Amino acid sequence: MTQIYLNNTLSRRKELFEPIDPQNVRMYVCGPTVYDRAHLGNGKTPVSYDVLYRLLCYVYGKDHVTYVSNITDVDDKILNKHKESGKPIREITEETYNWYIEDMKKLGNLEPNARPRATDYIQDMIEIVKRLLANGHAYEAEGHVLFSVDSMPSYGTLSGRSMKEMLAGARIDIADYKKNPADFVLWKPSAADEPGWNSPWGYGRPGWHLECSAMSSKLLGNDFDIHGGGNDLIFPHHENERAQSCCAFEGSKFARYWVHSGMLMVDGVKMSKSLGNFYTLDEVLEKAPAEALRLLFLTAHYHQPFNFTFEGLYNAKASLDKFYNALLKVKEVKVEEVPADERVVNALADDLNTPLALTYLHEMVNNLNKAQSDAEKIKCKSELLANAKLLGLLWQDPEVWFRGGNNDQVETAEIEAKIKARSEAKKNKDWATADKIRNELKEQGILLEDGPNGTTWKKA
């Protein structure tokens, strides 16, 4: 069996991945808070873990891997959006959830085994808080329930921060009722007009960190293999999540491998609305196909900072044009089921080295272009698609790709009717009509290519 190595944030080194149970490999990845359009970073992180999920399924078998990625649908950001827009909270979360799912499909991400919503697990969160209070890891103060970081000697192990560094870190709420300024909220009171649930501590709602602990333990168990997310979540979110889970369930180590993707930058600086370089996924996908963005994400190692540029996006689109053009030439060649190339599998098994895996994919495209015999074409096409599948690439029909992803049957029928009329004109040596039709299509952004097997078309 292929050995997988992952960069484990907890140990700060690359480690051999040894699942708790090879028959039940489990991965949890923090999903979005659904209050607005997904941004570029919300796209990059799921692509990385989608490749890891594909690799795990390839090595251990799809039936032996469980992938959970949550949806946060109760949060102060959602409440603020509700106050700003006047829209009902449920309307906001439903709309943004559907946008997110649509974006993930466009990017070619496989659907996780479960997408739990925080609001469906409130009772499980309440039970965890009860456990933490009972074993001395939490306390009540002014309507809040807080986790006591002093009750856990190893607090800070995941992020590697000292208490001084943690207190100086982001998103630490200072409050007089805290025993230690680093103590974090497990449960907080809600106003009558705010989202909330009845609990032993009054009407309120859970702290952000608590949500993931409840959903992961309920769906994957108190101990599971991989916990993923962007590296901006290491502290305080993942540090606090780990603390409350380990303390709530005696003997639990929670997640064994903490895998984090690198920061996303735009044109060399951190993406920020104040800098004017903040892009939502739908804004970027107006400029190029989603698969080109996926390929661009994969050209960099997931663990390293990623620099987005539109030039890079257009270069990724050009690479995919080359890939799909090779497939278009062998469109009628049937594909055989073959295993992925050992070099590609080993590259991905080495902490998801997607840049190296892509070099082998380019090599396979070149081999397909050079293939002469039918047997060679079958072999090369089958190998290319089998390996591209591990990366979540080349899943589209090449003709649809060159049509800009448009599979509108009405539009396609209209274009092909014009191509047929042009062919008839050429047969009759009516060159003026043939040229007129070509030019009309060109004005619509449709380019024609005449070949020995007839005329094909694609969008400019």
Secondary structure as the mmCIF struct_conf table of DSSP 4:
data_model
#
loop_
_struct_conf.conf_type_id
_struct_conf.id
_struct_conf.beg_label_comp_id
_struct_conf.beg_label_asym_id
_struct_conf.beg_label_seq_id
_struct_conf.end_label_comp_id
_struct_conf.end_label_asym_id
_struct_conf.end_label_seq_id
HELX_LH_PP_P HELX_LH_PP_P1 THR A 2 ILE A 4
STRN STRN1 TYR A 5 ASN A 8
TURN_TY1_P TURN_TY1_P1 THR A 9 ARG A 12
STRN STRN2 ARG A 13 LEU A 16
BEND BEND1 ILE A 20 ILE A 20
TURN_TY1_P TURN_TY1_P2 PRO A 22 GLN A 23
BEND BEND2 ASN A 24 ASN A 24
STRN STRN3 VAL A 25 VAL A 29
STRN STRN4 THR A 33 THR A 33
BEND BEND3 TYR A 35 ASP A 36
STRN STRN5 HIS A 39 HIS A 39
HELX_RH_AL_P HELX_RH_AL_P1 LEU A 40 TYR A 60
HELX_RH_3T_P HELX_RH_3T_P1 LYS A 62 HIS A 64
STRN STRN6 VAL A 65 SER A 69
STRN STRN7 ILE A 71 THR A 72
BEND BEND4 VAL A 74 ASP A 75
HELX_RH_AL_P HELX_RH_AL_P2 ASP A 76 SER A 85
HELX_RH_AL_P HELX_RH_AL_P3 ILE A 89 LYS A 106
TURN_TY1_P TURN_TY1_P3 LEU A 107 GLY A 108
HELX_LH_PP_P HELX_LH_PP_P2 ASN A 109 PRO A 112
BEND BEND5 ASN A 113 ASN A 113
STRN STRN8 ALA A 114 ALA A 114
STRN STRN9 ARG A 117 ARG A 117
HELX_RH_3T_P HELX_RH_3T_P2 ALA A 118 TYR A 121
HELX_RH_AL_P HELX_RH_AL_P4 ILE A 122 ALA A 134
TURN_TY1_P TURN_TY1_P4 ASN A 135 GLY A 136
BEND BEND6 HIS A 137 HIS A 137
STRN STRN10 ALA A 138 ALA A 141
TURN_TY1_P TURN_TY1_P5 GLU A 142 GLY A 143
STRN STRN11 HIS A 144 PHE A 147
HELX_RH_3T_P HELX_RH_3T_P3 VAL A 149 SER A 151
TURN_TY1_P TURN_TY1_P6 PRO A 153 GLY A 160
HELX_RH_AL_P HELX_RH_AL_P5 MET A 163 ALA A 168
BEND BEND7 GLY A 169 GLY A 169
TURN_TY1_P TURN_TY1_P7 ALA A 170 ARG A 171
HELX_LH_PP_P HELX_LH_PP_P3 ILE A 172 ILE A 174
TURN_TY1_P TURN_TY1_P8 ASP A 176 TYR A 177
BEND BEND8 LYS A 179 ASN A 180
TURN_TY1_P TURN_TY1_P9 PRO A 181 ALA A 182
STRN STRN12 PHE A 184 PRO A 189
TURN_TY1_P TURN_TY1_P10 ALA A 192 ASP A 193
BEND BEND9 GLU A 194 GLU A 194
STRN STRN13 TRP A 197 TRP A 197
TURN_TY1_P TURN_TY1_P11 PRO A 200 TRP A 201
BEND BEND10 TYR A 203 TYR A 203
STRN STRN14 GLY A 204 PRO A 206
HELX_RH_AL_P HELX_RH_AL_P6 TRP A 208 LEU A 220
BEND BEND11 ASN A 222 ASP A 223
STRN STRN15 PHE A 224 GLY A 230
HELX_RH_3T_P HELX_RH_3T_P4 ASN A 231 LEU A 233
HELX_RH_PI_P HELX_RH_PI_P1 ILE A 234 HIS A 238
HELX_RH_AL_P HELX_RH_AL_P7 GLU A 239 ALA A 248
BEND BEND12 PHE A 249 PHE A 249
TURN_TY1_P TURN_TY1_P12 GLU A 250 GLY A 251
STRN STRN16 ALA A 255 SER A 261
HELX_LH_PP_P HELX_LH_PP_P4 GLY A 262 MET A 263
STRN STRN17 LEU A 264 VAL A 266
TURN_TY1_P TURN_TY1_P13 ASP A 267 GLY A 268
STRN STRN18 VAL A 269 LYS A 270
TURN_TY1_P TURN_TY1_P14 LYS A 273 GLY A 276
STRN STRN19 THR A 280 THR A 280
HELX_RH_AL_P HELX_RH_AL_P8 LEU A 281 VAL A 284
TURN_TY1_P TURN_TY1_P15 LEU A 285 LYS A 287
BEND BEND13 ALA A 288 ALA A 288
HELX_RH_AL_P HELX_RH_AL_P9 ALA A 290 LEU A 298
TURN_TY1_P TURN_TY1_P16 THR A 299 THR A 299
BEND BEND14 ALA A 300 ALA A 300
TURN_TY1_P TURN_TY1_P17 TYR A 302 HIS A 303
BEND BEND15 GLN A 304 GLN A 304
STRN STRN20 PHE A 306 PHE A 308
HELX_RH_AL_P HELX_RH_AL_P10 PHE A 310 LYS A 329
TURN_TY1_P TURN_TY1_P18 VAL A 330 GLU A 332
BEND BEND16 VAL A 333 VAL A 333
HELX_LH_PP_P HELX_LH_PP_P5 LYS A 334 GLU A 337
HELX_LH_PP_P HELX_LH_PP_P6 PRO A 339 ASP A 341
HELX_RH_AL_P HELX_RH_AL_P11 GLU A 342 ALA A 349
STRN STRN21 ASP A 350 ASP A 350
TURN_TY1_P TURN_TY1_P19 ASP A 351 ASP A 351
HELX_RH_AL_P HELX_RH_AL_P12 THR A 354 LYS A 370
BEND BEND17 SER A 373 SER A 373
HELX_RH_AL_P HELX_RH_AL_P13 ASP A 374 LEU A 391
TURN_TY1_P TURN_TY1_P20 GLY A 392 GLY A 392
BEND BEND18 GLN A 396 GLN A 396
HELX_RH_AL_P HELX_RH_AL_P14 PRO A 398 PHE A 402
TURN_TY1_P TURN_TY1_P21 ARG A 403 GLY A 405
HELX_RH_AL_P HELX_RH_AL_P15 GLN A 409 LYS A 427
TURN_TY1_P TURN_TY1_P22 ASN A 428 LYS A 429
HELX_RH_AL_P HELX_RH_AL_P16 TRP A 431 GLU A 443
TURN_TY1_P TURN_TY1_P23 GLN A 444 GLY A 445
STRN STRN22 ILE A 446 GLY A 451
TURN_TY1_P TURN_TY1_P24 PRO A 452 ASN A 453
STRN STRN23 GLY A 454 LYS A 459
#
